[in-house]
Amino acid sequence: MKKLGLLPRIILAIALGILLGSFSPEWLIKLFATFNGLFGNFLGFAIPLIIIGFIAPGIGSMGKGAGKLLGITTGFAYGSTVAAGLLAFFTATYLYPILLKNQSLKEFENPEEALLTPFFQVDMPPVMGVMTALLISFTLGLGLAAIKGNTLQNAMNDFRDIIQKVIEKVIIPLLPVHIFGIFANMTQGGQVGAIMSVFAKVFVMIIALHIVFLFIQYTAAGSAAKTNPIKLVKNMMPAYFTALGTQSSASTIPVTLKQVKKLGAREKVADFSVPLLATIHLSGSTITLVSCAIAVMMLQGQSASFSEVLPFVLMLGVTMIAAPGVPGGAVMAALGLLESMLGFNETMIALMIALYLAQDSFGTACNVTGDGALTLLSDKASGKDIKEQPQAVKAG
């Protein structure tokens, strides 16, 4: 299993869950339900730690950047991420009633009643709430950026590395087992047919949105650089396919940097902006998160209004700063917001993780490819002010 990538393992887990859930004895399903309960509780415990571990050192490191260029690049990245989320929301709002018509789990008064319960549960209360963790992260991050101290920054970097190891060595490897258990349980409960139909339709819509948003980004970049946007996109294809394979913006930085310089961006700007954008620009991931979140809510017979989703999207742009350069990092960083702002329960979070990870590589590829457009825009917006080589910001 270790030789397989995360995407094949997720697909295999879903297939096996559906297969075995259709004929396995009840005690076996309850065994996996017990694992799911333990894993879900641990995930809830880890969410505040993930938020602090990624946001605080990420904001602190950004404060040591190159002044004007840092502000310009960060502004473009945040604006792009928020715009991507809003595009996904409005598209889902108009298309889902058509695509997902009569496909929900609302025929169960409480969908969780159709699932088998665990043999036992172990409470793992988090050390703090999600909003407390966010406030601590912002306070520490902005404080570190203001005082430019190294002692606490180094400590926070070490804490981030510890949390990243927890994700890499514990959470990500166990996710396929968790997803297997969820789908086995839903199959025996008679819910899996609606879910798989939703998976296919949402997947196609998300890929289409990625392409549309990349077209928007490169139309803007091409206009600023007075270059054919199609030519710019073609030049970034090596970075796109590298990200598709690695599922990591950080791992793709060398290829992205090489291709961005071929677009015509100044070397000094590219050397600074590309590593920074790898940590803070997640337009593709945001499209996926928002699209999947609304689909999961519809599965549960719920709806999402603009007034609910807008704050969620605005917070996503900040919360995913320095999300780890590992597969699934963005959805791990967003779990706290899904719980606190959209009211996701354990079942909805499991569906969300499965939906997101099934196409994580495409979201990462969209992020990375969009970095080229934003670097060109930053290059043009910074004018002739960049004279010295700025210090590159290390990707998360």
C-alpha positions as CSV (number, residue, x, y, z in Angstrom):
1,M,0.0,0.0,0.0
2,K,2.9,2.4,0.8
3,K,4.0,2.1,-2.9
4,L,0.7,3.4,-4.0
5,G,0.0,7.2,-4.1
6,L,-2.6,8.7,-1.9
7,L,-5.2,9.0,-4.7
8,P,-5.0,5.3,-5.7
9,R,-5.3,4.3,-2.0
10,I,-8.4,6.6,-1.5
11,I,-10.0,5.1,-4.7
12,L,-9.2,1.6,-3.5
13,A,-10.6,2.3,0.0
14,I,-13.8,3.6,-1.5
15,A,-14.2,0.6,-3.8
16,L,-13.4,-2.0,-1.1
17,G,-15.7,-0.2,1.4
18,I,-18.6,-0.4,-1.1
19,L,-17.8,-4.0,-2.0
20,L,-17.3,-5.4,1.6
21,G,-20.1,-3.2,3.0
22,S,-22.6,-5.0,0.8
23,F,-22.1,-8.4,2.3
24,S,-19.9,-8.2,5.5
25,P,-21.3,-9.2,8.8
26,E,-22.5,-6.5,11.1
27,W,-19.8,-7.0,13.7
28,L,-17.1,-6.3,11.1
29,I,-18.7,-3.1,10.1
30,K,-19.0,-2.1,13.7
31,L,-15.3,-2.8,14.2
32,F,-14.4,-0.3,11.5
33,A,-17.1,2.1,12.9
34,T,-15.2,1.9,16.2
35,F,-11.9,2.8,14.4
36,N,-13.7,5.7,12.7
37,G,-14.9,7.0,16.0
38,L,-11.4,6.9,17.5
39,F,-9.8,8.4,14.5
40,G,-12.5,11.1,14.2
41,N,-12.0,12.1,17.9
42,F,-8.2,12.3,17.4
43,L,-8.8,14.5,14.3
44,G,-10.9,16.8,16.4
45,F,-8.2,16.9,19.0
46,A,-5.6,17.7,16.4
47,I,-7.5,20.5,14.5
48,P,-6.6,23.4,16.9
49,L,-3.0,22.2,16.9
50,I,-2.9,22.1,13.1
51,I,-4.3,25.7,13.0
52,I,-1.7,27.1,15.3
53,G,1.1,25.0,13.8
54,F,0.5,26.3,10.3
55,I,-0.9,29.8,10.6
56,A,1.3,31.4,13.3
57,P,4.7,30.5,11.8
58,G,3.4,31.2,8.3
59,I,2.3,34.8,9.1
60,G,5.5,35.3,11.2
61,S,7.7,34.3,8.3
62,M,5.8,36.5,5.8
63,G,6.6,39.6,7.9
64,K,10.3,39.2,7.1
65,G,9.8,39.5,3.4
66,A,10.6,42.1,0.9
67,G,8.3,45.0,1.8
68,K,6.3,46.2,-1.2
69,L,6.7,43.0,-3.2
70,L,5.5,41.0,-0.2
71,G,2.4,43.1,0.1
72,I,1.7,43.0,-3.7
73,T,2.1,39.2,-4.0
74,T,0.1,38.5,-0.8
75,G,-2.7,40.7,-2.0
76,F,-2.9,39.0,-5.4
77,A,-2.8,35.6,-3.7
78,Y,-5.5,36.4,-1.3
79,G,-7.7,38.0,-3.9
80,S,-7.3,35.1,-6.2
81,T,-8.1,32.6,-3.5
82,V,-11.3,34.4,-2.4
83,A,-12.4,35.0,-6.0
84,A,-11.9,31.2,-6.7
85,G,-14.1,30.4,-3.7
86,L,-16.8,32.8,-4.7
87,L,-16.8,31.4,-8.3
88,A,-17.2,27.9,-6.9
89,F,-20.1,29.0,-4.6
90,F,-22.1,30.7,-7.4
91,T,-21.5,27.9,-9.8
92,A,-22.6,25.3,-7.3
93,T,-25.6,27.4,-6.3
94,Y,-26.8,27.4,-9.9
95,L,-25.7,24.0,-11.1
96,Y,-26.2,21.7,-8.1
97,P,-30.0,21.9,-8.0
98,I,-29.8,20.5,-11.6
99,L,-26.9,18.1,-11.2
100,L,-27.8,16.8,-7.8
101,K,-31.6,16.8,-8.1
102,N,-33.2,14.1,-6.0
103,Q,-29.8,13.0,-4.8
104,S,-29.6,13.5,-1.0
105,L,-29.7,11.6,2.2
106,K,-32.5,13.6,3.6
107,E,-34.9,10.6,3.3
108,F,-33.3,9.7,6.7
109,E,-34.6,12.0,9.4
110,N,-31.1,11.7,10.8
111,P,-28.6,10.2,8.4
112,E,-26.4,9.0,11.2
113,E,-29.2,6.8,12.4
114,A,-28.7,4.6,9.4
115,L,-25.1,4.0,10.4
116,L,-23.9,1.3,12.8
117,T,-22.5,2.6,16.1
118,P,-19.0,1.8,17.4
119,F,-18.4,-0.9,20.1
120,F,-17.0,1.8,22.3
121,Q,-15.8,5.4,22.2
122,V,-12.8,7.3,23.8
123,D,-13.3,11.0,24.3
124,M,-10.3,13.1,23.1
125,P,-11.3,16.7,23.9
126,P,-9.2,19.4,22.1
127,V,-7.1,21.6,24.2
128,M,-9.0,24.7,22.9
129,G,-11.8,25.6,20.5
130,V,-11.3,26.4,16.9
131,M,-11.9,30.2,17.2
132,T,-9.5,30.3,20.2
133,A,-6.9,28.6,18.1
134,L,-7.4,31.0,15.2
135,L,-7.1,34.0,17.5
136,I,-3.9,32.7,19.1
137,S,-2.5,32.0,15.7
138,F,-3.2,35.5,14.4
139,T,-1.9,37.1,17.6
140,L,1.3,35.1,17.6
141,G,1.9,35.4,13.8
142,L,1.3,39.2,13.7
143,G,3.4,39.6,16.8
144,L,6.3,37.6,15.4
145,A,6.1,39.7,12.2
146,A,6.2,42.9,14.2
147,I,9.1,42.2,16.6
148,K,11.1,40.2,14.1
149,G,12.4,37.9,16.8
150,N,13.9,34.6,16.0
151,T,13.5,32.6,19.3
152,L,9.8,32.2,19.2
153,Q,9.7,32.0,15.4
154,N,12.1,29.1,15.5
155,A,10.0,27.4,18.2
156,M,6.9,27.8,16.1
157,N,8.7,26.5,13.1
158,D,9.6,23.4,15.1
159,F,6.0,23.0,16.3
160,R,4.9,23.3,12.7
161,D,7.3,20.5,11.7
162,I,6.0,18.3,14.5
163,I,2.4,18.8,13.4
164,Q,3.4,18.2,9.8
165,K,4.9,14.9,10.9
166,V,1.7,13.9,12.7
167,I,-0.2,14.6,9.4
168,E,2.4,12.8,7.3
169,K,2.9,9.7,9.5
170,V,-0.4,9.3,11.3
171,I,-3.4,11.1,9.8
172,I,-2.7,10.7,6.0
173,P,-1.7,7.0,6.2
174,L,-4.8,6.2,8.2
175,L,-7.2,8.2,6.1
176,P,-7.8,5.4,3.6
177,V,-8.8,3.1,6.4
178,H,-11.1,5.8,7.8
179,I,-12.7,6.3,4.4
180,F,-13.0,2.6,3.9
181,G,-14.9,2.3,7.2
182,I,-17.2,5.2,6.3
183,F,-18.2,3.8,2.9
184,A,-18.6,0.3,4.2
185,N,-20.9,1.6,6.9
186,M,-22.9,3.8,4.4
187,T,-23.2,0.8,2.0
188,Q,-24.9,-1.4,4.6
189,G,-27.1,1.6,5.4
190,G,-28.2,2.0,1.8
191,Q,-26.7,5.4,1.3
192,V,-23.7,4.8,-1.0
193,G,-25.6,5.0,-4.3
194,A,-26.5,8.7,-3.9
195,I,-23.0,9.5,-2.7
196,M,-21.1,7.9,-5.6
197,S,-23.4,9.7,-8.1
198,V,-22.6,13.0,-6.4
199,F,-18.9,12.2,-6.5
200,A,-18.8,11.8,-10.2
201,K,-20.8,15.0,-11.0
202,V,-18.9,17.1,-8.5
203,F,-15.6,15.9,-9.8
204,V,-16.4,17.0,-13.4
205,M,-17.6,20.4,-12.3
206,I,-14.5,21.0,-10.2
207,I,-12.1,20.2,-13.0
208,A,-14.1,22.5,-15.3
209,L,-13.9,25.3,-12.8
210,H,-10.2,24.9,-12.4
211,I,-9.8,25.3,-16.2
212,V,-12.1,28.4,-16.2
213,F,-10.3,30.1,-13.3
214,L,-6.8,29.4,-14.9
215,F,-8.1,31.1,-18.1
216,I,-9.2,34.1,-16.0
217,Q,-5.8,34.3,-14.3
218,Y,-3.8,34.1,-17.4
219,T,-6.0,36.5,-19.3
220,A,-5.2,39.1,-16.7
221,A,-1.5,38.2,-16.7
222,G,-1.4,38.2,-20.5
223,S,-3.0,41.6,-20.6
224,A,-0.5,43.0,-18.1
225,A,2.5,41.4,-19.8
226,K,1.1,42.0,-23.3
227,T,1.6,38.3,-24.2
228,N,-0.8,35.7,-25.6
229,P,-2.3,34.0,-22.5
230,I,-2.6,30.6,-24.3
231,K,1.2,30.7,-24.8
232,L,1.7,31.4,-21.1
233,V,-0.5,28.5,-20.1
234,K,1.3,26.1,-22.4
235,N,4.6,27.2,-20.9
236,M,3.4,26.2,-17.4
237,M,2.3,22.7,-18.4
238,P,5.4,21.0,-17.0
239,A,4.6,22.5,-13.6
240,Y,1.0,21.4,-13.9
241,F,1.8,17.8,-14.5
242,T,4.6,17.7,-11.9
243,A,2.1,18.9,-9.3
244,L,-0.5,16.4,-10.6
245,G,2.0,13.7,-9.7
246,T,3.5,15.0,-6.5
247,Q,0.2,16.5,-5.1
248,S,2.4,19.1,-3.4
249,S,3.0,22.8,-4.2
250,A,6.2,22.8,-2.2
251,S,7.7,19.8,-4.0
252,T,6.9,21.4,-7.3
253,I,8.7,24.7,-6.6
254,P,11.9,24.0,-8.6
255,V,9.8,23.2,-11.7
256,T,7.4,26.1,-11.2
257,L,10.4,28.5,-10.7
258,K,12.0,27.4,-13.9
259,Q,8.8,27.7,-16.0
260,V,7.8,31.1,-14.4
261,K,11.2,32.6,-15.4
262,K,10.4,31.5,-19.0
263,L,7.2,33.5,-18.9
264,G,9.3,36.7,-18.7
265,A,9.1,37.5,-15.0
266,R,12.3,39.0,-13.6
267,E,14.5,36.5,-11.8
268,K,14.5,38.5,-8.6
269,V,10.7,38.6,-8.5
270,A,10.3,35.0,-9.4
271,D,12.8,33.8,-6.8
272,F,10.8,35.6,-4.1
273,S,7.2,35.1,-5.3
274,V,7.1,31.5,-6.4
275,P,8.1,30.0,-2.9
276,L,5.8,32.5,-1.2
277,L,2.8,31.7,-3.5
278,A,3.4,27.9,-2.9
279,T,2.4,28.5,0.7
280,I,-0.4,31.2,0.4
281,H,-2.0,30.8,-3.0
282,L,-4.6,28.0,-3.0
283,S,-7.2,29.0,-5.6
284,G,-7.6,25.4,-7.0
285,S,-7.9,24.0,-3.5
286,T,-10.4,26.6,-2.5
287,I,-12.6,25.8,-5.5
288,T,-12.5,22.2,-4.5
289,L,-13.2,22.8,-0.8
290,V,-16.2,25.1,-1.4
291,S,-17.6,22.9,-4.2
292,C,-17.3,19.8,-2.0
293,A,-18.6,21.5,1.1
294,I,-21.8,22.6,-0.6
295,A,-22.2,19.1,-2.1
296,V,-21.9,17.5,1.3
297,M,-24.4,19.9,2.8
298,M,-26.9,19.1,0.0
299,L,-26.4,15.4,0.6
300,Q,-27.5,16.0,4.2
301,G,-30.5,18.0,3.0
302,Q,-29.0,21.3,4.0
303,S,-28.4,24.5,2.1
304,A,-25.7,27.2,2.2
305,S,-26.5,30.9,1.8
306,F,-24.1,33.6,0.5
307,S,-24.0,35.2,4.0
308,E,-22.8,31.8,5.4
309,V,-20.3,31.0,2.7
310,L,-18.7,34.4,2.3
311,P,-17.1,34.5,5.8
312,F,-16.0,30.9,5.3
313,V,-14.3,31.8,2.0
314,L,-12.6,34.9,3.5
315,M,-11.3,32.8,6.5
316,L,-10.1,30.0,4.1
317,G,-7.8,32.4,2.4
318,V,-6.1,33.0,5.8
319,T,-6.4,29.6,7.5
320,M,-4.7,27.7,4.7
321,I,-1.6,29.9,4.9
322,A,1.5,27.6,5.0
323,A,-0.7,24.5,4.7
324,P,1.8,21.7,4.7
325,G,3.4,20.6,1.4
326,V,1.8,17.2,1.7
327,P,-1.2,15.6,0.0
328,G,-4.4,16.6,1.8
329,G,-2.8,19.5,3.7
330,A,-5.4,22.1,2.6
331,V,-8.4,20.1,3.7
332,M,-6.7,19.3,7.0
333,A,-6.2,23.0,7.7
334,A,-9.8,23.8,6.7
335,L,-11.5,21.2,9.0
336,G,-11.8,23.6,11.9
337,L,-13.7,26.1,9.7
338,L,-16.0,23.4,8.3
339,E,-17.0,22.5,11.9
340,S,-17.2,26.0,13.4
341,M,-18.7,28.0,10.5
342,L,-20.7,25.5,8.4
343,G,-21.7,23.1,11.2
344,F,-20.1,19.9,9.8
345,N,-20.4,16.8,12.0
346,E,-18.2,13.7,11.9
347,T,-20.0,12.1,9.0
348,M,-20.0,15.2,6.9
349,I,-16.3,15.7,7.6
350,A,-15.5,12.1,6.5
351,L,-17.5,12.7,3.2
352,M,-15.7,16.0,2.8
353,I,-12.3,14.4,3.2
354,A,-13.1,11.6,0.7
355,L,-14.5,14.1,-1.9
356,Y,-11.5,16.4,-1.5
357,L,-8.8,13.8,-1.6
358,A,-10.2,12.1,-4.6
359,Q,-9.1,15.0,-6.7
360,D,-6.5,16.7,-4.5
361,S,-3.8,16.4,-7.2
362,F,-5.9,18.5,-9.7
363,G,-6.4,21.2,-7.1
364,T,-2.7,21.4,-6.4
365,A,-2.0,21.5,-10.1
366,C,-4.4,24.5,-10.4
367,N,-2.7,26.2,-7.5
368,V,0.8,25.8,-9.0
369,T,-0.2,26.8,-12.5
370,G,-1.9,29.9,-11.2
371,D,1.3,30.9,-9.4
372,G,2.8,31.7,-12.7
373,A,0.1,34.2,-13.6
374,L,0.3,35.9,-10.2
375,T,4.1,36.1,-10.4
376,L,3.7,38.0,-13.7
377,L,1.1,40.3,-12.2
378,S,3.4,40.9,-9.2
379,D,6.3,41.6,-11.5
380,K,4.4,44.2,-13.4
381,A,2.8,45.8,-10.3
382,S,6.1,46.2,-8.5
383,G,7.6,48.2,-11.3
384,K,11.3,49.1,-11.0
385,D,11.4,49.1,-7.2
386,I,12.9,45.6,-7.0
387,K,16.7,46.3,-7.3
388,E,18.2,43.8,-4.9
389,Q,17.7,40.1,-4.5
390,P,15.0,39.7,-1.8
391,Q,15.1,36.8,0.7
392,A,12.9,34.0,-0.4
393,V,10.3,32.8,2.0
394,K,10.5,29.1,2.8
395,A,7.5,27.1,1.7
396,G,5.6,25.3,4.3
